[in-house]
Amino acid sequence: MARGGFPRGGGNMGNMMKQMQKMQKQLEETQKMLEEKEISASSGGGMVEATVNGKKELVSIKINPEILDPEDAEMVEDMIVAAVNEALREITEISEKEMSKFTGGLNIPGF
């Protein structure tokens, strides 16, 4: 054995590097899958539906025409906010669950 207790030849180091490369590839694939994922959430009994993607971008808003009374604009605005926030909460939860497979439950900023 070489100094420091490590075997010569780096056999374990080579295996570790292969494992890290495999893990990095899986991480990249998971991130891509999450970015492509879309989540929809509704509020007001389904009167407003918001869809967000894994990049946490709002993709679409659907409003049932029945609630488009000009006097109820504030209520519609509140339902839109509620639907968007719920969709964002769900995609965040899914992202955190998927990424925890790689971080072992550690809270790493940016993941």
N, C-alpha and C positions, 0 to 999 in steps of 0.2 A: 504494500500500500504506500501511496505517496504521502507526503506530509499533510497533516490536517485530517487524516482519516478517510480521504476520498480515494477510491480505486483509480488506477491509471487507465487510460483509454477512454474515459468518459462515457462508458456504456449506459449508466444510469442517466447521465445528462442528456444523451441522445434520445432515450425513451421519454424523458421529461419534455424535451423540446417537441417531440412528435405529439405528445398528449396536449401540449399547449397550442400547437398549430391546429389540431383537431378541435379543441375547445373554441379557439378563435373562429374557425370556420362555422361551427354550430351557432356561435353567438351572432355572427354576421347574418346567417340564414334566419335566425329567430328575429333579429331586428328588421330584416326585410319583410318577413311574414307579418310582423306587427304593423309596419308602415302601410301595408296593403290592406289590412283589416279595417272594416267599417262597422261601427256600432250605431244603432238607432235607439233612441229613447223618446218616450212621449209624455205629455202632461195634459191636464184638463180632460181626462178620460179619453185620450187619443185624439183630441182636437188639434193638438200641435205635436209634430214629430220632428226631431232634430237628428241628423246623422253626422258623425264625426269620424275621421280616420285615425290611424295609429300615430300619425304625426301631430295629433291633437288639433287638427284643422276642421272647421265646420265645412261639411260637404254640401248639405242641403237642409232646407226647412220646408216642411209641408204644413199648410194650415187648412183645416176644414172650412170651406166657405160659409158654413152655418154660423160661425162665430165672428164674422167680419162686419159687425155692427159698429159704425163709427163711434158710438157712445161707449163701447166696451174696449176701446183701443188699449187702455191701461191693463185690463185683464189679459188681453192677448199678448201684450208685451211681457207680462209676468209669466205667462205660460211658456213663451219662447225661451226666456231666461231659464226657467226650471227644466225644460226639455234639454237645452244645450248643456247645462251644468250636469244633469244626470248622465247624458251620453259621455261627457268628458270624464266623469267619475268612473264610469264603467270601463272605458278604454284605459284609463290610468291603472285601475285594478288589474285588468288583464295583462297590461305591460309589466307591472310589478311582479305578478305571479310568474310570468314567463321568464323574466330576467333573474328572478331569485334562484332559478335552476342553475344559473352560472355563478351567482354571487354568494350562494349558500346562505342567503338571508341577510347578508351584509348590506347596509344602505350606502351604495356608492353613487355619489352625485353624477348625474348625466345618464344613469341607467334606469 
